[in-house]
Amino acid sequence: MSPVRRGDSLPIYNRIGVLRAERGMSRAQLAGLIDVNPQTVGALERGDHYPSLDLAFRISWVFELPVEAIFSRTEFGPLSTELYRTDRPPSTTGSGESSHA
């Protein structure tokens, strides 16, 4: 096994496909912006290929996000739960009152 690709023991998860879709960007468009071929983008999205540090920085530059928002050693949850997370307990239903201030 390559010392760079650690397989199942230390996987690298990513949000490239989600970020591309949010922006209406094709694999070919992203590939052109980060100077790789579209097949490489597909391999990255599937987890078949892990990016070099340089490539990870180029991808983060395109999406205007920090590297850790795109790549992680742990699986990402849905973006909605991270973006809209609240620390308050769930409201009870049927009270007719809004829980928003």
N, CA, C and O atoms as a Tinker XYZ file with bonds, in Angstrom:
   404  protein
     1  N      0.846000   -1.186000    0.000000    73     2
     2  CA     0.000000    0.000000    0.000000    64     1     3
     3  C      0.889000    1.246000    0.000000    63     2     4     5
     4  O      1.905000    1.299000    0.693000    81     3
     5  N      0.499000    2.215000   -0.767000    73     3     6
     6  CA     1.234000    3.471000   -0.846000    64     5     7
     7  C      1.189000    4.196000    0.491000    63     6     8     9
     8  O      0.165000    4.171000    1.175000    81     7
     9  N      2.299000    4.847000    0.874000    73     7    10
    10  CA     2.279000    5.586000    2.141000    64     9    11
    11  C      1.352000    6.805000    2.097000    63    10    12    13
    12  O      0.966000    7.322000    3.146000    81    11
    13  N      0.992000    7.271000    0.894000    73    11    14
    14  CA     0.104000    8.422000    0.777000    64    13    15
    15  C     -1.346000    7.986000    0.902000    63    14    16    17
    16  O     -2.124000    8.591000    1.639000    81    15
    17  N     -1.704000    6.941000    0.184000    73    15    18
    18  CA    -3.082000    6.455000    0.233000    64    17    19
    19  C     -3.185000    5.436000    1.356000    63    18    20    21
    20  O     -2.561000    4.376000    1.292000    81    19
    21  N     -3.958000    5.742000    2.372000    73    19    22
    22  CA    -4.028000    4.896000    3.553000    64    21    23
    23  C     -5.247000    3.984000    3.564000    63    22    24    25
    24  O     -5.438000    3.214000    4.505000    81    23
    25  N     -6.070000    4.066000    2.526000    73    23    26
    26  CA    -7.206000    3.161000    2.403000    64    25    27
    27  C     -8.187000    3.245000    3.548000    63    26    28    29
    28  O     -8.540000    4.334000    4.000000    81    27
    29  N     -8.636000    2.071000    4.025000    73    27    30
    30  CA    -9.677000    2.015000    5.039000    64    29    31
    31  C     -9.200000    2.475000    6.407000    63    30    32    33
    32  O    -10.016000    2.894000    7.228000    81    31
    33  N     -7.899000    2.409000    6.674000    73    31    34
    34  CA    -7.425000    2.752000    8.012000    64    33    35
    35  C     -7.478000    4.251000    8.285000    63    34    36    37
    36  O     -7.789000    4.656000    9.406000    81    35
    37  N     -7.185000    5.077000    7.298000    73    35    38
    38  CA    -7.247000    6.535000    7.454000    64    37    39
    39  C     -7.872000    7.161000    6.204000    63    38    40    41
    40  O     -7.178000    7.819000    5.429000    81    39
    41  N     -9.163000    6.963000    6.010000    73    39    42
    42  CA    -9.795000    7.516000    4.798000    64    41    43
    43  C     -9.856000    9.040000    4.851000    63    42    44    45
    44  O     -9.798000    9.653000    5.917000    81    43
    45  N     -9.974000    9.618000    3.681000    73    43    46
    46  CA   -10.187000   11.061000    3.572000    64    45    47
    47  C    -11.526000   11.245000    2.881000    63    46    48    49
    48  O    -11.690000   10.875000    1.718000    81    47
    49  N    -12.477000   11.815000    3.596000    73    47    50
    50  CA   -13.802000   12.093000    3.047000    64    49    51
    51  C    -13.801000   13.508000    2.478000    63    50    52    53
    52  O    -13.009000   14.351000    2.900000    81    51
    53  N    -14.683000   13.765000    1.525000    73    51    54
    54  CA   -14.743000   15.109000    0.952000    64    53    55
    55  C    -16.159000   15.471000    0.545000    63    54    56    57
    56  O    -17.044000   14.623000    0.432000    81    55
    57  N    -16.336000   16.764000    0.331000    73    55    58
    58  CA   -17.623000   17.326000   -0.090000    64    57    59
    59  C    -17.549000   17.914000   -1.491000    63    58    60    61
    60  O    -18.350000   18.783000   -1.837000    81    59
    61  N    -16.626000   17.467000   -2.281000    73    59    62
    62  CA   -16.430000   18.071000   -3.597000    64    61    63
    63  C    -17.703000   17.988000   -4.446000    63    62    64    65
    64  O    -18.114000   18.984000   -5.041000    81    63
    65  N    -18.318000   16.827000   -4.505000    73    63    66
    66  CA   -19.527000   16.660000   -5.312000    64    65    67
    67  C    -20.660000   17.565000   -4.865000    63    66    68    69
    68  O    -21.358000   18.150000   -5.693000    81    67
    69  N    -20.843000   17.681000   -3.554000    73    67    70
    70  CA   -21.901000   18.541000   -3.007000    64    69    71
    71  C    -21.617000   19.999000   -3.342000    63    70    72    73
    72  O    -22.512000   20.733000   -3.761000    81    71
    73  N    -20.371000   20.414000   -3.155000    73    71    74
    74  CA   -20.013000   21.806000   -3.430000    64    73    75
    75  C    -20.134000   22.137000   -4.914000    63    74    76    77
    76  O    -20.559000   23.232000   -5.282000    81    75
    77  N    -19.760000   21.194000   -5.750000    73    75    78
    78  CA   -19.919000   21.393000   -7.199000    64    77    79
    79  C    -21.388000   21.557000   -7.563000    63    78    80    81
    80  O    -21.761000   22.459000   -8.313000    81    79
    81  N    -22.220000   20.662000   -7.013000    73    79    82
    82  CA   -23.655000   20.698000   -7.320000    64    81    83
    83  C    -24.288000   22.000000   -6.849000    63    82    84    85
    84  O    -25.110000   22.581000   -7.559000    81    83
    85  N    -23.918000   22.462000   -5.668000    73    83    86
    86  CA   -24.462000   23.725000   -5.151000    64    85    87
    87  C    -24.176000   24.884000   -6.091000    63    86    88    89
    88  O    -24.969000   25.819000   -6.204000    81    87
    89  N    -23.046000   24.813000   -6.757000    73    87    90
    90  CA   -22.624000   25.905000   -7.633000    64    89    91
    91  C    -22.977000   25.654000   -9.103000    63    90    92    93
    92  O    -22.645000   26.464000   -9.968000    81    91
    93  N    -23.650000   24.534000   -9.385000    73    91    94
    94  CA   -24.010000   24.213000  -10.762000    64    93    95
    95  C    -22.788000   24.009000  -11.641000    63    94    96    97
    96  O    -22.807000   24.347000  -12.824000    81    95
    97  N    -21.731000   23.459000  -11.071000    73    95    98
    98  CA   -20.455000   23.312000  -11.751000    64    97    99
    99  C    -20.278000   21.861000  -12.216000    63    98   100   101
   100  O    -20.523000   20.931000  -11.447000    81    99
   101  N    -19.867000   21.671000  -13.433000    73    99   102
   102  CA   -19.595000   20.322000  -13.933000    64   101   103
   103  C    -18.216000   19.866000  -13.479000    63   102   104   105
   104  O    -17.388000   20.664000  -13.041000    81   103
   105  N    -17.993000   18.568000  -13.593000    73   103   106
   106  CA   -16.648000   18.045000  -13.287000    64   105   107
   107  C    -15.609000   18.676000  -14.200000    63   106   108   109
   108  O    -14.507000   19.004000  -13.761000    81   107
   109  N    -15.957000   18.846000  -15.459000    73   107   110
   110  CA   -15.029000   19.444000  -16.424000    64   109   111
   111  C    -14.691000   20.887000  -16.050000    63   110   112   113
   112  O    -13.544000   21.315000  -16.180000    81   111
   113  N    -15.689000   21.630000  -15.589000    73   111   114
   114  CA   -15.429000   23.020000  -15.184000    64   113   115
   115  C    -14.493000   23.074000  -13.983000    63   114   116   117
   116  O    -13.534000   23.846000  -13.971000    81   115
   117  N    -14.772000   22.251000  -12.972000    73   115   118
   118  CA   -13.884000   22.221000  -11.808000    64   117   119
   119  C    -12.488000   21.769000  -12.213000    63   118   120   121
   120  O    -11.492000   22.347000  -11.778000    81   119
   121  N    -12.417000   20.739000  -13.044000    73   119   122
   122  CA   -11.120000   20.231000  -13.493000    64   121   123
   123  C    -10.296000   21.335000  -14.159000    63   122   124   125
   124  O     -9.096000   21.453000  -13.914000    81   123
   125  N    -10.944000   22.138000  -14.998000    73   123   126
   126  CA   -10.242000   23.234000  -15.655000    64   125   127
   127  C     -9.710000   24.262000  -14.670000    63   126   128   129
   128  O     -8.619000   24.802000  -14.851000    81   127
   129  N    -10.487000   24.529000  -13.628000    73   127   130
   130  CA   -10.075000   25.524000  -12.629000    64   129   131
   131  C     -8.932000   25.047000  -11.736000    63   130   132   133
   132  O     -8.153000   25.856000  -11.232000    81   131
   133  N     -8.836000   23.732000  -11.543000    73   131   134
   134  CA    -7.790000   23.212000  -10.654000    64   133   135
   135  C     -6.684000   22.484000  -11.426000    63   134   136   137
   136  O     -5.793000   21.879000  -10.829000    81   135
   137  N     -6.753000   22.552000  -12.761000    73   135   138
   138  CA    -5.709000   22.027000  -13.632000    64   137   139
   139  C     -5.499000   20.521000  -13.506000    63   138   140   141
   140  O     -4.371000   20.043000  -13.385000    81   139
   141  N     -6.619000   19.778000  -13.538000    73   139   142
   142  CA    -6.573000   18.311000  -13.604000    64   141   143
   143  C     -7.587000   17.881000  -14.663000    63   142   144   145
   144  O     -8.309000   18.721000  -15.201000    81   143
   145  N     -7.650000   16.580000  -14.967000    73   143   146
   146  CA    -8.661000   16.149000  -15.919000    64   145   147
   147  C     -9.955000   15.783000  -15.179000    63   146   148   149
   148  O     -9.919000   15.506000  -13.980000    81   147
   149  N    -11.086000   15.779000  -15.875000    73   147   150
   150  CA   -12.366000   15.492000  -15.213000    64   149   151
   151  C    -12.415000   14.128000  -14.533000    63   150   152   153
   152  O    -13.125000   13.956000  -13.542000    81   151
   153  N    -11.668000   13.156000  -15.056000    73   151   154
   154  CA   -11.630000   11.837000  -14.435000    64   153   155
   155  C    -11.016000   11.913000  -13.035000    63   154   156   157
   156  O    -11.416000   11.167000  -12.142000    81   155
   157  N    -10.059000   12.800000  -12.846000    73   155   158
   158  CA    -9.454000   12.982000  -11.525000    64   157   159
   159  C    -10.475000   13.537000  -10.555000    63   158   160   161
   160  O    -10.527000   13.109000   -9.401000    81   159
   161  N    -11.287000   14.480000  -10.998000    73   159   162
   162  CA   -12.343000   15.025000  -10.142000    64   161   163
   163  C    -13.292000   13.908000   -9.727000    63   162   164   165
   164  O    -13.670000   13.819000   -8.559000    81   163
   165  N    -13.677000   13.059000  -10.667000    73   163   166
   166  CA   -14.551000   11.931000  -10.353000    64   165   167
   167  C    -13.913000   10.986000   -9.346000    63   166   168   169
   168  O    -14.577000   10.526000   -8.417000    81   167
   169  N    -12.638000   10.696000   -9.524000    73   167   170
   170  CA   -11.928000    9.802000   -8.595000    64   169   171
   171  C    -11.840000   10.421000   -7.201000    63   170   172   173
   172  O    -11.955000    9.717000   -6.198000    81   171
   173  N    -11.638000   11.721000   -7.140000    73   171   174
   174  CA   -11.618000   12.410000   -5.841000    64   173   175
   175  C    -12.988000   12.310000   -5.169000    63   174   176   177
   176  O    -13.077000   11.992000   -3.983000    81   175
   177  N    -14.038000   12.578000   -5.913000    73   175   178
   178  CA   -15.392000   12.549000   -5.361000    64   177   179
   179  C    -15.761000   11.165000   -4.835000    63   178   180   181
   180  O    -16.425000   11.049000   -3.805000    81   179
   181  N    -15.340000   10.135000   -5.524000    73   179   182
   182  CA   -15.640000    8.763000   -5.101000    64   181   183
   183  C    -14.732000    8.278000   -3.980000    63   182   184   185
   184  O    -15.005000    7.251000   -3.359000    81   183
   185  N    -13.668000    9.000000   -3.720000    73   183   186
   186  CA   -12.702000    8.557000   -2.717000    64   185   187
   187  C    -11.706000    7.558000   -3.261000    63   186   188   189
   188  O    -10.996000    6.913000   -2.489000    81   187
   189  N    -11.636000    7.413000   -4.589000    73   187   190
   190  CA   -10.672000    6.511000   -5.215000    64   189   191
   191  C     -9.277000    7.128000   -5.263000    63   190   192   193
   192  O     -8.288000    6.421000   -5.457000    81   191
   193  N     -9.200000    8.426000   -5.090000    73   191   194
   194  CA    -7.936000    9.157000   -5.153000    64   193   195
   195  C     -7.950000   10.216000   -4.063000    63   194   196   197
   196  O     -8.967000   10.871000   -3.836000    81   195
   197  N     -6.829000   10.378000   -3.396000    73   195   198
   198  CA    -6.707000   11.422000   -2.381000    64   197   199
   199  C     -5.872000   12.559000   -2.954000    63   198   200   201
   200  O     -4.895000   12.308000   -3.661000    81   199
   201  N     -6.237000   13.801000   -2.663000    73   199   202
   202  CA    -5.523000   14.927000   -3.258000    64   201   203
   203  C     -4.176000   15.170000   -2.575000    63   202   204   205
   204  O     -3.996000   14.881000   -1.392000    81   203
   205  N     -3.253000   15.699000   -3.342000    73   203   206
   206  CA    -2.028000   16.215000   -2.744000    64   205   207
   207  C     -2.401000   17.465000   -1.947000    63   206   208   209
   208  O     -3.506000   17.985000   -2.097000    81   207
   209  N     -1.517000   17.935000   -1.128000    73   207   210
   210  CA    -1.786000   19.162000   -0.376000    64   209   211
   211  C     -2.005000   20.331000   -1.329000    63   210   212   213
   212  O     -2.891000   21.158000   -1.113000    81   211
   213  N     -1.196000   20.396000   -2.382000    73   211   214
   214  CA    -1.348000   21.462000   -3.367000    64   213   215
   215  C     -2.724000   21.410000   -4.024000    63   214   216   217
   216  O     -3.377000   22.442000   -4.176000    81   215
   217  N     -3.165000   20.221000   -4.412000    73   215   218
   218  CA    -4.479000   20.089000   -5.042000    64   217   219
   219  C     -5.595000   20.432000   -4.064000    63   218   220   221
   220  O     -6.576000   21.069000   -4.446000    81   219
   221  N     -5.458000   20.019000   -2.815000    73   219   222
   222  CA    -6.468000   20.366000   -1.804000    64   221   223
   223  C     -6.568000   21.880000   -1.646000    63   222   224   225
   224  O     -7.667000   22.412000   -1.492000    81   223
   225  N     -5.441000   22.576000   -1.683000    73   223   226
   226  CA    -5.465000   24.044000   -1.584000    64   225   227
   227  C     -6.110000   24.670000   -2.815000    63   226   228   229
   228  O     -6.843000   25.652000   -2.699000    81   227
   229  N     -5.841000   24.111000   -3.994000    73   227   230
   230  CA    -6.468000   24.656000   -5.209000    64   229   231
   231  C     -7.977000   24.466000   -5.168000    63   230   232   233
   232  O     -8.727000   25.359000   -5.563000    81   231
   233  N     -8.425000   23.310000   -4.693000    73   231   234
   234  CA    -9.864000   23.053000   -4.579000    64   233   235
   235  C    -10.489000   24.008000   -3.570000    63   234   236   237
   236  O    -11.562000   24.557000   -3.817000    81   235
   237  N     -9.830000   24.208000   -2.443000    73   235   238
   238  CA   -10.380000   25.124000   -1.434000    64   237   239
   239  C    -10.423000   26.556000   -1.955000    63   238   240   241
   240  O    -11.321000   27.316000   -1.591000    81   239
   241  N     -9.488000   26.927000   -2.781000    73   239   242
   242  CA    -9.473000   28.273000   -3.374000    64   241   243
   243  C    -10.690000   28.449000   -4.289000    63   242   244   245
   244  O    -11.356000   29.483000   -4.250000    81   243
   245  N    -10.974000   27.433000   -5.109000    73   243   246
   246  CA   -12.118000   27.508000   -6.031000    64   245   247
   247  C    -13.419000   27.674000   -5.256000    63   246   248   249
   248  O    -14.259000   28.497000   -5.622000    81   247
   249  N    -13.591000   26.899000   -4.192000    73   247   250
   250  CA   -14.840000   26.945000   -3.431000    64   249   251
   251  C    -14.845000   28.031000   -2.352000    63   250   252   253
   252  O    -15.850000   28.228000   -1.668000    81   251
   253  N    -13.726000   28.730000   -2.204000    73   251   254
   254  CA   -13.600000   29.802000   -1.212000    64   253   255
   255  C    -13.951000   29.306000    0.190000    63   254   256   257
   256  O    -14.672000   29.964000    0.940000    81   255
   257  N    -13.418000   28.123000    0.524000    73   255   258
   258  CA   -13.636000   27.508000    1.829000    64   257   259
   259  C    -12.306000   27.002000    2.369000    63   258   260   261
   260  O    -11.391000   26.714000    1.597000    81   259
   261  N    -12.193000   26.894000    3.680000    73   259   262
   262  CA   -10.975000   26.301000    4.224000    64   261   263
   263  C    -10.905000   24.809000    3.870000    63   262   264   265
   264  O    -11.933000   24.161000    3.675000    81   263
   265  N     -9.702000   24.285000    3.791000    73   263   266
   266  CA    -9.507000   22.883000    3.427000    64   265   267
   267  C    -10.336000   21.961000    4.315000    63   266   268   269
   268  O    -10.924000   20.996000    3.828000    81   267
   269  N    -10.385000   22.251000    5.614000    73   267   270
   270  CA   -11.100000   21.366000    6.544000    64   269   271
   271  C    -12.618000   21.402000    6.356000    63   270   272   273
   272  O    -13.317000   20.548000    6.901000    81   271
   273  N    -13.141000   22.363000    5.605000    73   271   274
   274  CA   -14.567000   22.368000    5.284000    64   273   275
   275  C    -14.869000   21.456000    4.098000    63   274   276   277
   276  O    -16.025000   21.119000    3.844000    81   275
   277  N    -13.820000   21.059000    3.372000    73   275   278
   278  CA   -13.980000   20.219000    2.184000    64   277   279
   279  C    -13.501000   18.792000    2.427000    63   278   280   281
   280  O    -14.089000   17.840000    1.912000    81   279
   281  N    -12.437000   18.643000    3.209000    73   279   282
   282  CA   -11.825000   17.336000    3.455000    64   281   283
   283  C    -11.808000   17.039000    4.948000    63   282   284   285
   284  O    -11.635000   17.937000    5.773000    81   283
   285  N    -11.991000   15.757000    5.283000    73   283   286
   286  CA   -11.997000   15.357000    6.688000    64   285   287
   287  C    -11.609000   13.890000    6.817000    63   286   288   289
   288  O    -11.797000   13.108000    5.885000    81   287
   289  N    -11.068000   13.520000    7.973000    73   287   290
   290  CA   -10.779000   12.112000    8.277000    64   289   291
   291  C    -12.026000   11.395000    8.776000    63   290   292   293
   292  O    -12.049000   10.165000    8.834000    81   291
   293  N    -13.059000   12.143000    9.136000    73   291   294
   294  CA   -14.319000   11.546000    9.576000    64   293   295
   295  C    -15.403000   11.913000    8.573000    63   294   296   297
   296  O    -15.325000   12.941000    7.900000    81   295
   297  N    -16.417000   11.053000    8.484000    73   295   298
   298  CA   -17.498000   11.298000    7.531000    64   297   299
   299  C    -18.224000   12.595000    7.873000    63   298   300   301
   300  O    -18.421000   12.927000    9.042000    81   299
   301  N    -18.612000   13.312000    6.837000    73   299   302
   302  CA   -19.388000   14.526000    7.013000    64   301   303
   303  C    -20.853000   14.168000    7.210000    63   302   304   305
   304  O    -21.360000   13.222000    6.607000    81   303
   305  N    -21.526000   14.933000    8.060000    73   303   306
   306  CA   -22.971000   14.832000    8.170000    64   305   307
   307  C    -23.596000   15.742000    7.129000    63   306   308   309
   308  O    -22.882000   16.412000    6.383000    81   307
   309  N    -24.911000   15.775000    7.067000    73   307   310
   310  CA   -25.569000   16.682000    6.126000    64   309   311
   311  C    -25.201000   18.136000    6.418000    63   310   312   313
   312  O    -25.119000   18.541000    7.578000    81   311
   313  N    -24.983000   18.904000    5.377000    73   311   314
   314  CA   -24.636000   20.318000    5.550000    64   313   315
   315  C    -25.704000   21.071000    6.335000    63   314   316   317
   316  O    -25.384000   21.965000    7.119000    81   315
   317  N    -26.967000   20.715000    6.128000    73   315   318
   318  CA   -28.042000   21.436000    6.808000    64   317   319
   319  C    -27.919000   21.313000    8.325000    63   318   320   321
   320  O    -28.227000   22.266000    9.041000    81   319
   321  N    -27.479000   20.172000    8.827000    73   319   322
   322  CA   -27.360000   20.028000   10.281000    64   321   323
   323  C    -26.187000   20.829000   10.820000    63   322   324   325
   324  O    -26.206000   21.256000   11.974000    81   323
   325  N    -25.169000   21.038000    9.998000    73   323   326
   326  CA   -24.038000   21.845000   10.438000    64   325   327
   327  C    -24.328000   23.334000   10.309000    63   326   328   329
   328  O    -23.918000   24.123000   11.160000    81   327
   329  N    -25.028000   23.720000    9.253000    73   327   330
   330  CA   -25.311000   25.133000    9.028000    64   329   331
   331  C    -26.414000   25.671000    9.927000    63   330   332   333
   332  O    -26.390000   26.839000   10.316000    81   331
   333  N    -27.373000   24.825000   10.254000    73   331   334
   334  CA   -28.535000   25.282000   10.991000    64   333   335
   335  C    -28.636000   24.670000   12.382000    63   334   336   337
   336  O    -29.712000   24.641000   12.978000    81   335
   337  N    -27.532000   24.192000   12.887000    73   335   338
   338  CA   -27.516000   23.578000   14.213000    64   337   339
   339  C    -27.854000   24.628000   15.266000    63   338   340   341
   340  O    -27.362000   25.755000   15.214000    81   339
   341  N    -28.692000   24.249000   16.213000    73   339   342
   342  CA   -29.016000   25.120000   17.341000    64   341   343
   343  C    -28.746000   24.363000   18.621000    63   342   344   345
   344  O    -28.747000   23.132000   18.639000    81   343
   345  N    -28.515000   25.094000   19.682000    73   343   346
   346  CA   -28.243000   24.481000   20.976000    64   345   347
   347  C    -29.484000   24.416000   21.857000    63   346   348   349
   348  O    -29.419000   23.948000   22.994000    81   347
   349  N    -30.606000   24.881000   21.337000    73   347   350
   350  CA   -31.822000   24.877000   22.152000    64   349   351
   351  C    -32.561000   23.559000   21.972000    63   350   352   353
   352  O    -32.440000   22.913000   20.931000    81   351
   353  N    -33.312000   23.165000   22.967000    73   351   354
   354  CA   -34.079000   21.921000   22.855000    64   353   355
   355  C    -35.183000   22.072000   21.824000    63   354   356   357
   356  O    -35.632000   23.187000   21.556000    81   355
   357  N    -35.628000   20.961000   21.243000    73   355   358
   358  CA   -36.710000   21.056000   20.254000    64   357   359
   359  C    -37.980000   21.601000   20.893000    63   358   360   361
   360  O    -38.281000   21.321000   22.054000    81   359
   361  N    -38.714000   22.381000   20.116000    73   359   362
   362  CA   -39.957000   22.956000   20.633000    64   361   363
   363  C    -41.056000   21.898000   20.612000    63   362   364   365
   364  O    -41.007000   20.940000   19.840000    81   363
   365  N    -42.027000   22.091000   21.460000    73   363   366
   366  CA   -43.174000   21.177000   21.462000    64   365   367
   367  C    -44.130000   21.611000   20.368000    63   366   368   369
   368  O    -44.235000   22.800000   20.066000    81   367
   369  N    -44.814000   20.673000   19.785000    73   367   370
   370  CA   -45.739000   21.006000   18.698000    64   369   371
   371  C    -47.138000   21.198000   19.249000    63   370   372   373
   372  O    -47.486000   20.675000   20.307000    81   371
   373  N    -47.916000   21.941000   18.529000    73   371   374
   374  CA   -49.322000   22.123000   18.878000    64   373   375
   375  C    -49.584000   23.280000   19.822000    63   374   376   377
   376  O    -50.730000   23.494000   20.217000    81   375
   377  N    -48.547000   24.043000   20.201000    73   375   378
   378  CA   -48.791000   25.136000   21.139000    64   377   379
   379  C    -49.290000   26.387000   20.430000    63   378   380   381
   380  O    -49.863000   27.280000   21.054000    81   379
   381  N    -49.063000   26.444000   19.104000    73   379   382
   382  CA   -49.524000   27.604000   18.350000    64   381   383
   383  C    -48.586000   28.790000   18.479000    63   382   384   385
   384  O    -48.808000   29.823000   17.848000    81   383
   385  N    -47.551000   28.658000   19.280000    73   383   386
   386  CA   -46.598000   29.745000   19.451000    64   385   387
   387  C    -45.298000   29.410000   18.718000    63   386   388   389
   388  O    -44.883000   28.253000   18.664000    81   387
   389  N    -44.689000   30.400000   18.177000    73   387   390
   390  CA   -43.413000   30.222000   17.514000    64   389   391
   391  C    -42.307000   30.208000   18.562000    63   390   392   393
   392  O    -42.368000   30.935000   19.553000    81   391
   393  N    -41.308000   29.387000   18.336000    73   391   394
   394  CA   -40.180000   29.343000   19.268000    64   393   395
   395  C    -39.107000   30.336000   18.887000    63   394   396   397
   396  O    -38.062000   30.400000   19.535000    81   395
   397  N    -39.355000   31.131000   17.819000    73   395   398
   398  CA   -38.377000   32.132000   17.376000    64   397   399
   399  C    -38.657000   33.449000   18.074000    63   398   400   401
   400  O    -39.808000   33.844000   18.262000    81   399
   401  N    -37.592000   34.111000   18.448000    73   399   402
   402  CA   -37.745000   35.420000   19.110000    64   401   403
   403  C    -37.902000   36.525000   18.101000    63   402   404
   404  O    -38.042000   37.689000   18.477000    81   403
